[in-house]
Each structure stands twice: as structure tokens, then as C-alpha cells.
Amino acid sequence: MIARKHDLAVETTDHSESRSTQLGEFTVEFGSTCAGFAMGPELFDGLPDSACSCPHWGVLLKGEFRVPFTDGRVETVRAGDAYYLPPGHRFEVTQDCEYVEFSPTTELRRTYEVVARNMARPAP
């Protein structure tokens, strides 16, 4: 199986662009995210520890992001780094990023369903 970035449909938001497809039991995502975007505990409300419950493996092609973990650790991922993010993390983009990431599709969908519900909630 092969996923070619430019053969995939583009999904955009105010802060990101993504092209993804399923390869076996994993979703591969070619993405970019703008500096300043963060996924804090409010977006993961309803998941264990109000954090992402899906593991991700990837390579950061450009930029930098920080990953605060629920155990108090904070990792910084920089351009050229390969990374693994176990469940129990959040996400803060410190420099515009481009990446390729692999995530188990079932866990990713469950997590995104919760995040989408939280994003749709009216602000307090």
C-alpha cells in the first residue's frame, strides 16, 4: 500500500491543512499547522486525564511543537525529529509545522469525535 500526498483530498481549518488516508489499521496524515495553535485539556474533555488517548508516530519535516504530558513531562519536537507520542499528551505548536504522522485509525476516530464535540460547544 502507498499513500501519495498529492493524490489525497485536502482538509483545511483556520490553523491547519491535512491530507490523510487509511493504510491497513493506521491512518497516515500529511499535515501542516500554524504556530500558536494548541490542543489543551478543554478539547480533550471526556477522555482520560483530559488528554489525547491516541498514540502517534511521525516525522516533523519543518518547524517545532511542544508536547505536555499528563505526568508533567514536556517534550519539544523539532524539524528532522522522528517522534512517538503515547496516550496522555496535549499539543502546542511553537513554529509553523509540516509533518507526516501515523495513528491507529480506531483510536484516532474515537479521539477526534470527542475533540469535535468539544470544539462545537459554545464558549462559556
C-alpha positions in Angstrom: 0.0 0.0 0.0 1.2 3.5 -0.8 -0.2 6.9 0.1 0.9 9.8 -2.1 0.3 13.2 -0.5 -0.8 14.9 -3.7 -3.4 12.2 -4.5 -5.3 12.8 -1.2 -8.1 15.3 -0.6 -7.2 18.4 1.3 -9.0 19.3 4.5 -8.3 22.8 5.9 -9.2 24.8 9.0 -8.1 28.3 10.2 -4.9 26.8 11.6 -4.1 23.6 9.6 -4.1 21.7 6.4 -4.3 17.9 6.3 -4.3 15.1 3.8 -5.0 11.7 5.2 -5.9 8.1 4.3 -6.0 4.7 5.9 -3.2 2.2 5.3 -4.1 -1.1 7.0 -5.1 -0.4 10.6 -3.4 3.0 10.6 -4.2 6.5 9.4 -1.3 8.3 7.7 -1.6 12.1 7.7 0.4 14.6 5.8 -0.2 17.9 7.6 0.8 21.4 8.4 -0.2 23.5 11.4 0.4 27.2 12.2 2.4 28.5 15.1 0.2 29.4 18.1 -2.3 26.5 17.7 -2.8 24.5 20.9 -4.9 21.5 21.9 -5.3 21.9 25.6 -7.3 19.9 28.2 -10.6 21.6 27.2 -10.5 20.0 23.8 -9.9 16.5 25.3 -12.6 16.9 28.0 -14.2 13.5 28.3 -11.1 11.5 27.6 -8.8 10.1 30.3 -6.9 12.9 32.1 -8.4 15.4 29.5 -5.6 14.4 27.1 -5.2 12.7 23.8 -5.8 9.0 24.2 -4.4 8.0 20.8 -0.7 7.2 20.2 1.0 8.8 17.2 4.3 8.1 15.4 5.7 10.7 13.0 8.4 12.7 11.5 8.5 16.5 11.8 9.7 17.9 8.5 9.6 21.6 9.4 9.0 23.7 12.5 8.6 22.9 16.2 6.0 21.8 18.6 5.8 21.1 22.3 4.0 18.1 23.9 2.9 18.4 27.5 2.2 15.0 29.0 -0.2 14.3 31.9 2.7 13.1 34.0 4.3 16.5 34.0 6.9 15.9 31.3 7.2 18.3 28.3 8.9 17.2 25.1 9.9 19.6 22.3 9.9 18.1 18.8 12.0 19.9 16.2 12.4 19.7 12.4 14.1 16.4 11.5 12.9 14.5 14.6 11.1 11.2 14.5 8.6 11.0 17.4 6.3 8.8 19.3 3.5 10.3 21.4 1.9 7.8 23.7 -1.6 8.4 25.1 -1.8 11.1 27.7 -0.4 14.1 25.8 -1.5 17.5 24.6 -0.1 19.7 21.8 1.3 23.2 21.3 2.7 24.5 18.0 5.6 26.9 18.6 6.7 27.3 15.0 4.8 26.6 11.8 5.0 22.8 11.3 4.9 20.2 8.5 4.8 16.6 9.4 3.9 13.0 8.4 2.1 11.1 11.2 0.8 7.6 11.7 -2.0 6.8 14.2 -4.2 3.7 14.8 -7.4 4.5 13.0 -9.8 3.2 15.6 -8.3 5.2 18.5 -7.8 8.3 16.3 -11.5 8.3 15.3 -12.6 8.0 18.9 -10.4 10.8 20.0 -11.4 13.1 17.1 -15.1 12.5 17.9 -14.6 13.8 21.4 -12.5 16.8 20.2 -15.1 17.7 17.5 -17.9 17.7 20.2 -15.8 19.9 22.4 -14.9 22.3 19.6 -18.6 22.6 18.8 -19.6 23.6 22.3 -20.4 27.3 22.8 -17.7 29.2 24.7 -18.6 29.9 28.4 
